[in-house]
Amino acid sequence: MRRFPRNDARTRAVAATLAAAALLVALVVGRPRGVLAVALALLALLCATVAGVSVVAARQGDDREPVTPEPPRQPGSGPYRGDADTLETLADPEAVRALRERYRRLDGLSDR
C-alpha cells in the first residue's frame, strides 16, 4: 500500500499550484524587499509555469497516438539532390555555383 499518490501530472499540478499560491501569499503579506522579493517572485513564476505545463499534460493523458518514426531519407533527397558524379565536381567552385543555380531555378527558390 502506497502512502503517497502516484507522481503523475495531476499531482505535480496540485503541488506546483499550492507552492505558487504560498509564494504569492508570502510576497503579499510579508512584503519582502530587495533580492528576497525578486527570488520569491521568480520561484512563484516557476511554480506557476510548472503547474500550467502539468495541467496540459494531465489533459492530454494517455490517449495520445503513438508517434511513428519517419522512414529514412533517400540519398539525394536533400536540397541539392546530388549523386556520385555530382560529388566529383564539388572541387570546382564554379561547378558548385552552377549546380545550386540550376536547382534553385527548378525549385522556384530564386533569391533574385
Contacts in CASP RR format, 6 or more apart in sequence:
PFRMAT RR
TARGET T0000
AUTHOR 0000-0000-0000
METHOD contacts of the structure
MODEL  1
MRRFPRNDARTRAVAATLAAAALLVALVVGRPRGVLAVALALLALLCATV
AGVSVVAARQGDDREPVTPEPPRQPGSGPYRGDADTLETLADPEAVRALR
ERYRRLDGLSDR
5 11 0 8 1.000
8 58 0 8 1.000
9 54 0 8 1.000
9 55 0 8 1.000
9 57 0 8 1.000
9 58 0 8 1.000
9 61 0 8 1.000
10 54 0 8 1.000
10 58 0 8 1.000
12 50 0 8 1.000
12 51 0 8 1.000
12 54 0 8 1.000
13 51 0 8 1.000
13 52 0 8 1.000
13 54 0 8 1.000
13 55 0 8 1.000
13 58 0 8 1.000
16 47 0 8 1.000
16 48 0 8 1.000
16 50 0 8 1.000
16 51 0 8 1.000
16 52 0 8 1.000
16 54 0 8 1.000
17 47 0 8 1.000
17 48 0 8 1.000
17 51 0 8 1.000
19 43 0 8 1.000
19 47 0 8 1.000
20 44 0 8 1.000
20 47 0 8 1.000
20 48 0 8 1.000
20 51 0 8 1.000
23 40 0 8 1.000
23 41 0 8 1.000
23 43 0 8 1.000
23 44 0 8 1.000
23 47 0 8 1.000
24 44 0 8 1.000
26 32 0 8 1.000
26 40 0 8 1.000
27 37 0 8 1.000
27 40 0 8 1.000
27 41 0 8 1.000
27 44 0 8 1.000
31 37 0 8 1.000
32 40 0 8 1.000
76 82 0 8 1.000
76 83 0 8 1.000
79 103 0 8 1.000
80 86 0 8 1.000
80 99 0 8 1.000
80 100 0 8 1.000
80 103 0 8 1.000
81 103 0 8 1.000
82 99 0 8 1.000
86 99 0 8 1.000
89 95 0 8 1.000
89 96 0 8 1.000
89 99 0 8 1.000
90 96 0 8 1.000
104 110 0 8 1.000
104 111 0 8 1.000
END
